[in-house]
Amino acid sequence: MTTLSKAGKVKEESKKTIIESLIKIYKDETIAYRALNLIEERFQKYEPRDIKEKWLTEKDSILITYGDSLQKKDSKGINVLHEFLNKYVGKAISTVHILPMYPYTSDDGFSVVDYKMIDSKLGTWEDVNNLAKDYDLMFDAVINHISKSSNWFQKFLALEEPYKGFFLVADPSEDYSQVVRPRALPLLTPFETKDGTKYVWTTFSDDQIDLNYNSIELLVEILDVLVTYSMNGAKFIRLDAIGYLWKELGTTCIHLPQTHEIVKLIRKVLDIYAPGTMIITETNVPHKENISYFGNGSDEAHLVYQFALPPLTMFTLLKGDATKLMGWLKSLEPYNSHTSFLNFLSSHDGIGIRPTEGILTDIERQFLVDTTLKHGGEVSFKDNGDGTKSPYELNINYQDALAGPEDSDEIRIRRFLAAQTILLSLKGMPGIYIHSLLGSRNDYYGKTTSGIPRRINREKLNVENLEAALNSDTNRRKIFDELIRMLTIRSKHSAFSPVASQEILELDFRVFAIIRKNEDTGEVIYVLINVSNEDITLELSNLRGRDLLSGITIQSKVTLKGLQPMWIHLEHEI
């Protein structure tokens, strides 16, 4: 039952929960009630939605892509993507995450000029809505900052109301040493305003101006943006860089209590005005900080990214040793049936290093850094606030991260597919980057011509050339075909549901081994993945079933070739 009246007014019980969050954010009831009135006034324009909420199943998976990752002359990016997905991917993928598809000025989309417009090179809202007819969609909400070319910031420079309160003016003489910085760039940037030079908070770059959530008018504008996204087909909304949202001098300015309260408020508002919309938080930080965005399991994010997985899987395959990965998985806290991890290995960003803190040693992290450089990638650094810098991100295509120039195509592809099988086997919802699905390699041209390290993994592909490669016996085709096959198999087995249990097995340090079991259906799948190049034989007396990947029958003894994965569907419960 909807929490709205026919007039779009918030019912009293819902008002109460919203007020609770607003008071915790602003510490002032007068301000909180002013904010509530603004919310009610703004959202009267939305018709109540009666959407049946459903949780994730084994059929859910996400493709991560830019709206113009695939290109065709005289065609809009979203339409090109839509045509390709319908032709080659079909129902193997359930959800498409389109990275920022709005007009922008820098950072490959993450310096948004207008949150409610679609970049004309990509298409229109109609094109987005058409894509939503065939796939669930995830929209990016880049709500920590906005482009300096945005109308909002230009009106701030003119000191117009309410925009002059939309951004954070700071005193450069103050002490900012405690502030956590994701990039080694100046925190404050001077701008000429109608009233002279003002220093403005810019966490990520001088073209990404931090928004000021002390302004309730700004808060309402952002909430309106999020509801607009949901009304235009977003089943999932990704809150980009959400950990930095609230700033307070004398603190780290990351994961502050007000930030968590704003996430709770976002969820409450979406539950009222756009029920069925799921929130996913993007926080590339150590694991404990990352999962804090689950809140109590029902009041913050529905999903959080599993940021430790990409570097740990990389370490596992390079070392041929699953010990670190298995140990970490064993330590993961259980979560309820209304929260889940978004598991991924590769994305438009690099491979984050910070999430391995407390899991890998400094020497082990340095091994990943050294390997990345050896395999043609680059390493970006963060400012520690004390004059030192430390590795923040590995910029490299995931296939190249796992194998160097000295390795054969066969070894590289098998190692890469072993990594992807780990991803598809784990409890949670799998997210596959388009360049992983398509078997792409390091894009040196994109990186070199732009001077942007992250573009090594953001190649723009001509769709006609891509189709030619996929229609011939190429390495791209081998990877694409196998990933589509595995995704299809996975979607048919309830043991891979996000609510199915996950038991960690310790069989051999070279073997990734888990049991997935769906208590409701009784289905059990034994996941065995050889992470080494060596053949391994395991004696498992209670094991009898069929490997879903090879089709062979398994009974008691299992022989895994180097880098071979198995999904053994058991003939009986264990």
Residue, then its C-alpha position, 0 to 999 in steps of 0.5 A: m500500500t502506498t504511503l501517499s494520499k491521492a494528492g501526493k501528500v506524505k502521510e503522518e507516519s511517513k512524515k515522522t520518519i523523514i523528520e527524524s532523519l532531518i533533525k539528525i542531519y540539521k540538529d534543529e527542528t525548525i530547519a527540519y520542518r522547513a525542509l519537510n515542507l519543501i519536500e512536500e511542496r516539490f513532490q506534489k507533482y509526482e503521481p503515487r506509484d504502486i510498484k510491487e517490490k521484489w528482491l534479487t534472484e539468481k537471474d539478476s546481473i548487471l552490465i556496467t557501461y558508458g552510454d557511448s562505449l559502443q559507437k556507430k556513425d550517425s547513431k546515438g550511443i544508447n540506441v547503439l548499446h540497445e541494439f547490440l544488447n538485444k542482438y548478442v546478449g539478450k536475457a543473459i544480463s538483467t540490468v544495465h548500469i549506464l555510467p553518467m549519461y548527462p552533459y558534462t565537462s570533464d572526468d568522463g561524465f563525472s563532472v555533471v552540468d545538468y542532472k536532468m538532461i541526457d547528453s545529446k551524443l547519447g540520445t534522449w530520455e525517450d531512448v533511455n525509457n525504451l532501453a528500460k522496456d528490455y532491461d532493468l536500469m541503474f542510473d548514476a547519481v553524482i551528487n557529491h559534486i557538480s561541474k563548475s559550468s553548471n547553471w547552479f554554480q554559475k548562479f552561485l558565482a553571481l550570488e543568486e538565491p538560493y544558489k549561493g548556499f549550494f556550495l561550500v565556501a572555505d577559509p584557506s588559512e584553516d587546518y585541513s590536514q585531517v581531511v581524507r583525500p581520494r586524489a592528490l589535488p588541492l582541496l580548495t579552489p579560488f573562484e571570482t564571484k560577484d563579491g570577490t575571490k572565494y575559496v570553494w571546496t573541491t574534493f575531486s578536481d577544480d571542475q567538480i565543485d562539492l555540494n553543500y548539504n547544509s542547504i535544505e534547498l540543495l537537499v530538496e533539489i537532489l532528492d527531486v533528481l533521484v525521484t526523477y531518475s526512478m520515474n524514468g526507468a531507474k530500478f537501481i540508483r548508484l550514489d557516487a562518492i557518497g562517503y564524502l557528502w558531509k563536510e565538517l572542519g576538524t574531521t576526516c570529512i568521510h563517513l560522517p553521521q550526517t552522511h549516513e542520515i542523508v542516505k537514510l533520508i534518500r531511502k525513505v523518500l524513494d520508498i514513499y515516492a518511488p517504491g521498488t527503487m534500490i540504492i547502491t552506495e559507491t565507497n572505495v574504502p576499507h571493508k568495514e567502512n564500506i559495509s557500514y552503508f548497510g545501516n541496520g539492514s533495512d534503512e540505508a543501502h540495499l547493495v554495497y560494492q564489494f571493493a575488496l574483491p577485485p584486488l584480492t582476486m587479482f592477487t589470488l590468480l597471480k600467486g596461484d594461492a586462494t588463501k587470502l581470498m578464502g580467509w577474507l570471505k570466511s570473515l564476511e559478516p552475514y547480511n539479511s535477505h534485504t541487503s546484498f553485495l554487488n560483486f565486481l572485478s572491473s569497472h570504469d575506475g581502476i582496481g582500488i587498493r585501500p579496500t585490502e587494508g587489514i587483509l593484505t600486507d604492505i609487501e603484498r600490496q606492493f606486489l600488485v603495484d609492481t605487477t600492474l606497472k610490469h603489465g603496462g598499467e599505471v598507479s594513482f595515489k592518494d594524499n594522506g594529509d601528512g605530506t605523504k602519498s600512498p597507492y590508491e588505484l591500479n589503472i589497468n584492464y583486468q585481463d592484462a592485470l592477470a597476465g603479462p606479455e610473457d604469458s600465452d593467449e591461452i593462459r591469459i584467457r583461462r586465468f581471466l575466465a577463472a577470475q570471472t567464474i569466482l565473481l559469478s559464483l559468490k553470494g550477491m549480485p554480479g556486475i560485469y564491466i562491458h570491456s570484461l564481457l567483450g574481452s578488451r585489452n589495455d587501451y594505450y591509445g586512449k590513455t596516451t592521447s588523453g593523459i588520463p590513466r583511467r582511460i586505459n580501460r575505457e575504450k570506445l569500440n566501433v560496433e561494426n568492428l566489434e561484431a566482425a570480431l565476435n563473428s570470427d574465431t578471436n580471443r574476444r569471441k572466446i571470452f564473450d561466448e563463455l561469459i554469456r554461457m556462464l551467465t545463462i547457466r547461472s540464471k537457471h540455478s537457485a543455488f546462485s540466488p543472493v539469498a542462498s547460503q555460502e559455505i567456505l571450504e578449505l581443500d587445497f590452497r590452490v583451489f577456490a572452494i565454496i558451497r552454495k545452497n538454496e534452503d528454499t529449493g534444496e539446490v546445492i552447487y559445489v564451486l571448485i576453481n583451480v587458481s593455479n596453473e597446476d593440475i590438482t586431484l581432490e578426494l571428496s567422498n560425499l561428492r556426486g553430481r554433474d559439472l554444469l560447465s563441462g557436462i561431466t559426471i563427478q563422483s568422489k574424485v575430482t581432477l581440476k586442470g590448471l585454472q579450470p572452474m567447476w560448478i558441480h550440481l549435487e544429486h543430493e543435499i549435503 
